[in-house]
Amino acid sequence: MSTPEMTTDRPAAQRTAHRRRYLMCRPEHFTVSYTINPWMEPARPTDTARALAQWQTLYDLYRELGHEVELIEPLAGYPDMVYTANGGFVIDGRAYVPKFRFVERAGEAPAFAEWFRAAGFDTVEPHEVNEGEGDFLLAGDTILAGSGFRSTDHSHREVGEVFGREVVSLKLVDPRFYHLDTALTVLDPVVAPGKTPGIAYLPGAFDAAGRAILEERFPDAIRVADADGAVFGLNSASDGYNVIISPRATGFEAQLRERGYNPIMIDLSELLLGGGGIKCCTLELRGTEQA
């Protein structure tokens, strides 16, 4: 079992909120009718109206914080389309389209590709199985890439070629944390050149090699306890100051405050029944003018 880092006398850093641009999808067709991750239990009732209300709270918060939110039209028959983070990976105005592992989600990919093209993004179709920002996170100039359950190791090579950036591969070993964005969050979306961005992660979600890489590259990272990881505390979104997290991740909340971040709690418990949380519902659209 992992344990949270010890409280220190480290002075809280001054944090800056940066305006972000996101893509979201209303969960108008949300339900759990199949199982493709350990969180999904079709026999357990879901409440679409409640999912919509919780999602709306997140959408409204982004707008209140000054972020721009774009919407993609939900498709009937694709209840997981609400998890737009899996719909692509976007840097410098270029969008790398997903190629989903499971047939239940495969039909989403053409819709995301069409949306990117219509929005003016340089859109790249993949050869390799990948699930977008679910498994690719931008940390400074480096792409952190997850594998083990969804995106393949070969997709790490491909995403590096598409964006011309260093890719650091991290293997996930706990099926509850089947995407990288369920086990690691980038807290500083904008950093000065040469600076290391703040991250938080759940050590037990990674193999020994992955933990060693994270410890070496991010020695000041927040190491989150299993109890906070298990409630999807790390499936969060940050603008560099405001960090939106699950209200049940109380230990992580305290760690963020200690580091000078402003945690804001949003309950997406209904959408967690499908195996998704705050970050799953949020795809960052990085244009040429944004980091």
C-alpha positions as CSV (number, residue, x, y, z in Angstrom):
1,M,0.0,0.0,0.0
2,S,1.3,3.5,-0.8
3,T,1.2,6.2,1.7
4,P,0.9,9.9,1.2
5,E,4.0,12.1,1.5
6,M,4.8,13.4,5.0
7,T,3.7,17.0,5.8
8,T,6.7,19.3,5.6
9,D,7.4,22.9,6.5
10,R,7.9,23.7,2.7
11,P,6.5,27.2,2.1
12,A,3.5,27.1,-0.3
13,A,4.5,28.3,-3.8
14,Q,2.7,31.1,-5.6
15,R,0.6,29.5,-8.3
16,T,-0.9,31.1,-11.4
17,A,-4.1,30.1,-13.2
18,H,-3.7,29.8,-17.0
19,R,-6.7,30.0,-19.3
20,R,-7.3,26.7,-20.9
21,R,-9.5,25.4,-23.8
22,Y,-11.3,22.2,-23.4
23,L,-13.6,19.8,-25.4
24,M,-16.5,18.2,-23.6
25,C,-19.6,16.1,-24.5
26,R,-22.9,16.2,-22.8
27,P,-23.8,12.7,-21.4
28,E,-27.2,12.6,-23.0
29,H,-26.9,8.9,-23.7
30,F,-25.0,7.9,-20.6
31,T,-25.6,4.4,-19.2
32,V,-23.6,1.3,-18.4
33,S,-24.7,-1.5,-20.8
34,Y,-21.4,-3.3,-21.2
35,T,-18.2,-3.9,-19.3
36,I,-14.8,-2.7,-20.6
37,N,-13.2,-1.7,-17.3
38,P,-13.6,-2.9,-13.6
39,W,-15.8,0.0,-12.7
40,M,-18.6,-0.9,-15.1
41,E,-21.4,-3.1,-13.7
42,P,-24.4,-3.2,-16.1
43,A,-26.6,-4.7,-13.4
44,R,-26.1,-1.6,-11.3
45,P,-28.7,1.1,-12.2
46,T,-27.5,4.4,-13.7
47,D,-29.3,7.8,-13.7
48,T,-28.7,9.7,-16.9
49,A,-30.4,12.9,-15.5
50,R,-28.1,12.8,-12.5
51,A,-25.0,12.3,-14.8
52,L,-26.1,15.3,-16.8
53,A,-26.5,17.5,-13.7
54,Q,-23.1,16.5,-12.4
55,W,-21.5,17.1,-15.8
56,Q,-23.2,20.5,-16.1
57,T,-21.7,21.5,-12.7
58,L,-18.2,20.8,-14.1
59,Y,-18.9,22.6,-17.4
60,D,-20.2,25.6,-15.5
61,L,-17.2,25.7,-13.3
62,Y,-14.8,25.7,-16.2
63,R,-16.7,28.7,-17.6
64,E,-16.7,30.5,-14.3
65,L,-12.9,30.0,-14.0
66,G,-12.5,31.7,-17.4
67,H,-11.8,28.7,-19.5
68,E,-13.1,28.1,-23.0
69,V,-15.2,25.0,-23.5
70,E,-16.1,23.5,-26.9
71,L,-18.8,20.8,-27.3
72,I,-19.0,17.8,-29.5
73,E,-22.4,16.4,-30.3
74,P,-23.1,13.1,-28.4
75,L,-23.9,10.1,-30.6
76,A,-26.7,7.7,-29.7
77,G,-25.3,4.3,-28.9
78,Y,-22.0,5.6,-27.6
79,P,-22.6,6.2,-23.9
80,D,-18.8,6.6,-23.2
81,M,-18.5,9.5,-25.6
82,V,-18.8,11.8,-22.5
83,Y,-15.2,10.8,-21.7
84,T,-13.8,13.1,-24.3
85,A,-10.2,12.8,-23.0
86,N,-10.1,9.6,-24.9
87,G,-11.1,11.4,-28.1
88,G,-7.6,12.5,-29.1
89,F,-4.4,14.2,-28.0
90,V,-3.8,17.8,-29.1
91,I,-0.6,19.9,-29.1
92,D,0.2,23.0,-31.1
93,G,-3.0,22.8,-33.1
94,R,-2.4,19.2,-34.2
95,A,-4.8,16.5,-33.2
96,Y,-3.8,12.8,-33.0
97,V,-7.0,10.8,-33.3
98,P,-7.8,7.7,-31.2
99,K,-8.0,4.1,-32.3
100,F,-10.0,2.5,-29.5
101,R,-9.1,-1.0,-28.2
102,F,-12.8,-2.1,-27.7
103,V,-15.4,-2.2,-30.5
104,E,-17.9,-0.6,-28.1
105,R,-16.1,2.7,-28.5
106,A,-14.7,2.4,-32.0
107,G,-17.5,4.5,-33.6
108,E,-16.5,7.5,-31.6
109,A,-13.2,8.0,-33.4
110,P,-14.6,9.2,-36.7
111,A,-16.8,11.7,-34.9
112,F,-13.8,13.1,-33.1
113,A,-11.7,13.2,-36.3
114,E,-14.5,15.1,-38.0
115,W,-14.8,17.6,-35.2
116,F,-11.1,18.3,-35.2
117,R,-11.0,18.9,-38.9
118,A,-14.1,21.2,-38.8
119,A,-12.4,23.1,-35.9
120,G,-9.3,23.7,-38.0
121,F,-6.9,21.3,-36.4
122,D,-4.2,19.5,-38.4
123,T,-5.7,16.0,-37.9
124,V,-3.6,12.9,-37.9
125,E,-5.2,9.4,-38.2
126,P,-3.4,6.7,-36.2
127,H,-2.1,3.3,-37.2
128,E,-1.7,2.1,-33.6
129,V,-4.2,1.5,-30.8
130,N,-4.3,4.5,-28.6
131,E,-6.9,6.2,-26.4
132,G,-5.9,9.8,-26.6
133,E,-5.3,12.0,-23.6
134,G,-6.5,9.1,-21.4
135,D,-3.0,7.6,-21.9
136,F,-1.0,10.7,-23.1
137,L,-0.3,13.6,-20.8
138,L,1.9,16.6,-21.6
139,A,4.3,17.4,-18.8
140,G,6.4,20.4,-19.9
141,D,7.8,19.5,-23.3
142,T,7.6,15.7,-22.6
143,I,4.8,13.3,-23.3
144,L,4.1,10.9,-20.5
145,A,2.6,7.8,-22.1
146,G,0.7,5.0,-20.4
147,S,0.3,1.4,-21.5
148,G,-0.7,-2.0,-20.1
149,F,-4.4,-1.9,-20.6
150,R,-5.5,0.3,-23.5
151,S,-2.9,2.2,-25.6
152,T,-0.2,0.0,-27.0
153,D,3.6,0.4,-26.6
154,H,3.7,1.0,-30.4
155,S,1.4,4.0,-30.0
156,H,4.1,5.7,-27.9
157,R,6.5,5.6,-30.8
158,E,3.8,6.9,-33.1
159,V,2.7,9.8,-30.8
160,G,6.4,10.8,-30.5
161,E,6.7,10.9,-34.3
162,V,3.4,12.9,-34.7
163,F,4.5,15.6,-32.3
164,G,8.3,15.5,-32.5
165,R,8.6,15.3,-28.7
166,E,10.2,13.0,-26.2
167,V,8.0,10.3,-24.9
168,V,8.4,8.6,-21.6
169,S,6.7,5.2,-21.3
170,L,5.0,4.2,-18.1
171,K,3.4,0.8,-17.6
172,L,0.2,0.5,-15.6
173,V,-0.3,-2.6,-13.6
174,D,-3.6,-2.2,-11.6
175,P,-6.7,-2.8,-13.8
176,R,-8.7,-0.2,-11.8
177,F,-6.3,2.4,-13.2
178,Y,-6.5,1.4,-16.8
179,H,-5.7,4.8,-18.3
180,L,-2.7,7.0,-17.3
181,D,-5.0,9.9,-16.4
182,T,-6.6,7.8,-13.6
183,A,-3.2,7.4,-11.9
184,L,-1.3,10.6,-12.7
185,T,-2.2,14.2,-13.1
186,V,-0.1,17.2,-14.4
187,L,-0.6,20.1,-12.1
188,D,1.2,22.7,-14.1
189,P,0.0,22.9,-17.7
190,V,2.3,25.8,-18.3
191,V,5.9,26.0,-17.1
192,A,9.0,28.1,-18.0
193,P,11.5,26.5,-20.3
194,G,13.8,24.1,-18.4
195,K,11.4,23.9,-15.4
196,T,9.9,20.7,-14.2
197,P,6.1,20.7,-14.0
198,G,4.4,19.6,-10.8
199,I,2.6,16.3,-11.0
200,A,0.8,14.0,-8.7
201,Y,0.6,10.2,-9.0
202,L,-0.4,6.9,-7.4
203,P,2.8,4.8,-7.0
204,G,1.0,1.5,-6.8
205,A,-0.6,1.9,-10.2
206,F,2.8,1.6,-11.9
207,D,5.4,-1.1,-12.3
208,A,8.8,-0.8,-10.6
209,A,10.4,0.7,-13.7
210,G,7.7,3.3,-14.0
211,R,8.0,4.3,-10.4
212,A,11.7,4.7,-10.7
213,I,11.3,6.9,-13.8
214,L,8.8,9.1,-12.0
215,E,10.9,9.4,-8.9
216,E,13.9,10.4,-10.9
217,R,12.2,12.9,-13.2
218,F,9.7,14.3,-10.7
219,P,11.4,14.2,-7.3
220,D,9.1,16.8,-5.9
221,A,5.9,15.1,-7.1
222,I,2.9,14.6,-4.8
223,R,2.6,10.9,-4.1
224,V,-1.0,10.2,-3.5
225,A,-2.4,7.5,-1.1
226,D,-4.3,4.5,-2.3
227,A,-7.4,5.7,-0.6
228,D,-7.4,8.9,-2.7
229,G,-6.5,7.1,-5.9
230,A,-9.3,4.6,-5.4
231,V,-11.9,7.4,-5.6
232,F,-10.4,8.7,-8.8
233,G,-8.8,11.6,-7.0
234,L,-6.0,11.8,-9.6
235,N,-8.5,12.0,-12.5
236,S,-8.4,15.7,-12.1
237,A,-7.9,18.9,-14.1
238,S,-5.6,21.8,-13.3
239,D,-5.0,25.2,-14.7
240,G,-1.9,25.7,-12.7
241,Y,-3.7,27.1,-9.6
242,N,-7.2,25.6,-9.5
243,V,-7.2,21.8,-9.3
244,I,-10.6,20.2,-9.7
245,I,-10.8,16.9,-7.9
246,S,-13.2,14.4,-6.4
247,P,-14.7,15.5,-3.1
248,R,-13.8,12.1,-1.6
249,A,-10.0,12.6,-2.2
250,T,-9.6,14.4,1.1
251,G,-5.9,13.5,1.6
252,F,-5.0,14.7,-1.9
253,E,-6.9,17.9,-1.2
254,A,-4.7,18.6,1.8
255,Q,-1.6,17.8,-0.2
256,L,-2.6,20.3,-2.9
257,R,-3.3,23.1,-0.4
258,E,0.1,22.5,1.2
259,R,1.7,23.1,-2.2
260,G,-0.2,26.3,-2.8
261,Y,-2.8,24.9,-5.2
262,N,-6.5,25.7,-4.9
263,P,-8.4,22.3,-4.9
264,I,-12.1,22.6,-5.9
265,M,-14.3,19.6,-5.3
266,I,-16.8,18.4,-8.0
267,D,-18.8,15.2,-7.6
268,L,-19.0,13.1,-10.7
269,S,-20.0,9.9,-8.8
270,E,-22.6,9.0,-11.4
271,L,-20.1,9.1,-14.3
272,L,-17.6,7.1,-12.2
273,L,-20.0,4.1,-12.7
274,G,-18.7,4.1,-16.2
275,G,-15.1,4.3,-15.1
276,G,-14.6,8.0,-15.7
277,G,-14.1,11.2,-13.7
278,I,-13.2,14.9,-14.1
279,K,-10.2,14.5,-16.4
280,C,-12.0,11.7,-18.4
281,C,-14.6,14.3,-19.3
282,T,-12.1,16.9,-20.3
283,L,-9.9,17.0,-23.4
284,E,-7.4,19.8,-23.6
285,L,-7.3,21.6,-26.9
286,R,-3.8,23.1,-27.2
287,G,-3.5,25.5,-30.1
288,T,-0.4,27.1,-31.5
289,E,-0.8,29.9,-29.0
290,Q,-1.2,27.6,-25.9
291,A,1.3,25.4,-24.1
